[in-house]
Each structure stands twice: as structure tokens, then as C-alpha cells.
Amino acid sequence: MTRRAQGALAAFLVAALVVAGVVSAFASDAPDGLTAVSQDKGFASLEEESAAGGSPFAGYETRGVEDKGLSPALAGVVGVGVTFLLGGGLFLLVRGRSHPHASAGGDVDDRADRPADGAARDGG
């Protein structure tokens, strides 16, 4: 991965963490769209608890954290971290299998893609 790509990835990760950790603390307590529509149309009573309803981060809150600002912020940060790790791991797994020059460790040997004189250099 080039330095430019690493920088972009780091910037997106920081932005996601800021939104999850800071902005989510100011989220409205009003019902989300689907919940509001189900209440307006009269079928909210048919709602069933999610299979993940007992998880530590169910309902955009962190179980055991009573602070109404910290609880969703912590849940958001953990969610971003888990998503980043799972997505990054899946990316590395798929990339490692599909790249013709990938080694067992996932590093890419791109010497075959460069001219013999070494004139082509990575722009990043």
C-alpha cells in the first residue's frame, strides 16, 4: 500500500472515529425513521427484539455505562473499530489470494511489474 493510500485510510478512520465518538453523543433521542413510521402507521406493536438485543452494544448504547453522552459514543467507537478490523482483514485475505505476486505473508513482490532498469517508481 502506498503512503498516499495509507494516509487516506488513516484520515477516513480518524473521521469515522470522530463521528462515532463525538457527534454520536449529540444524536437525537427521537425514534429513527423505521420506528417512527411503525408508530405512525400503527404496527409498532409487532416489533420483536433483535437476536442481538442482549449484546453489550444493543440499541446504540453501551451496557453498564450510564452516561447518556458517553454510552453511544463508546458503542460507536467500538463499532468503527470492529468494522475496520473485519473489513481490513477480509480485504487482506481476498487480496492475498487474488494478487499474482502475493507471498504467504501477504506482502506483494511487485518487482515483476517494474522495468529492468528500475525507472518506474511508485508515485506515493
N, C-alpha and C positions, 0 to 999 in steps of 0.2 A: 504494500500500500504506500502510495506516495505521501510526502509530507503535507501536500496540499489536501489530499483526501483525509489524512489523519486530523488535520486542523478543522476541516469542515465537519467531520464526525464529532470531534470534541465540542465544537460550537453548538451543534444540534443537541448533543447530550446535555450540555450546560443549560441551553434554552429550555429543554424539556424538564429538567430538574427544577429550574426556577418557576416555570408554570405550575408544575406539580406541587412544589414545596411552598411557594409564596402565594401565587394567585389563587390556588385552590382554597386557601384559608379564608378567602373573601367570597366564596361561592354562596349563592342564594340558598336559603332553606326551602324555597318553594319547590313543589314537585317537578320532576323533569317532564319532558314532552309526553312520553307514553303514559306515565302515571296521571298527568293532568287530563289527557284525553279519556283515559279509562274512567276517571272520576266524573268528567263532564257527560259522558255517554252512558254512565250507569252500569258498567261492568267491572268496576274495581273490586267488587266482592269475589270475583272469580280468580283473583290473583292467588298464586301458590308461591310458597317460599322456594327460593332457588336451592339447588343442591349445594351450592357454596355459601348458603346463608349462615352457616355456623363457623365460617372461616375467620381468621383474625382481622381481615380487612373488608368484611362484608358491609355493604351499604355506604361505601366511600368513607368509612371510619376505621380507626384502629382500636380493636378491643383492648380495654384496660387503660386507655388514655382518655381522661375526662375533659381535657381542654378542647373546646369546640373549634379552635383555630389550629391547634397542633395535630389533632386526631386525623382530619382529612389530609393535611399536609404530609404527615408521615406515611399514610396509606398511599398517597400519590408518588412520593419519592421511592418507596419500596416497589410500587408498580412499574415505575420507569426503569428502575434497576433490574428487576426480573425480566421485563420485556427486552431490555438492551442485552442482557446476558443470554437469554434464549435465542433472540434474533441473531446476535453475533455468533453464537455457537453454531446455529443452523447454517448461517452464511459460510463460516469456515469449513463446516462439514461438506456442504454442497460444492464449494469452490475447490476444496482439496480433491474431491472425486472427479470433477469435470475439467480441471486445468491440466493440459497435457504434460506440463513440466513440474507438477507438484511432487514434492518428496513426501515421505511418510510423516514427517513432522509438520506438514502444511506449508513449508516455505517454498517459494517459487524460484526456480532456477531459470531466469529469462535470458541466459547467455545465447541460447539458440535463436532468439528473436533479434539480436543485435548484429550489425555488420561486423566482419572480422577485424576491421581497423579500430573498432570502438568509437566511431564518430557519433553514433546516435546516443544521446544522453536523455535521461528522464527529465522532463521539464519542471518537475516539482522538487 
